[in-house]
Amino acid sequence: MTDKVYQKMYFEAIFNDVLYAPVLEYHPGYCIDQFADLIPYIAYDDVMKRKFIIRGRPTLSNNTIASGAGAVIAEYATLDDLVNAGWRLN
C-alpha cells in the first residue's frame, strides 16, 4: 500500500464518520513564511461540512480546532487534491 493510498484511507474515515479535527504534519511546501510556526489542522466544523481546508494555529486546544478560527494555509476542492498535494496526518 502506497503512502498516498494509506493517507487517503484514513482521511476518508475521518470525514465519513466525522471523527475528529485532524492535526497534520508540517508540510515543507506550505508551512513556511507566515505559516512556519503554525500547527496545521482541519477544523472539526470543516470536517462536518466536508470542506478540505488546512488551517494553522500557534497552539491547539479543543475550542480552536472545533471552529474555523485558524489562518487558512490551503484549500482543496476534493480529498484527492489534498492528499495529492502531500498533506499527511500527524
Buried (B, 14 or more C-beta within 10 A) or exposed (E): EEEEEEBBEBBEEBBEEEEEBBBBEBBEEBBEEEBEEBBBBBBBBBBEEEBBBBBBBEEBEEEBBBEBEBEEBBEBEEBEEBBEBBBBEE
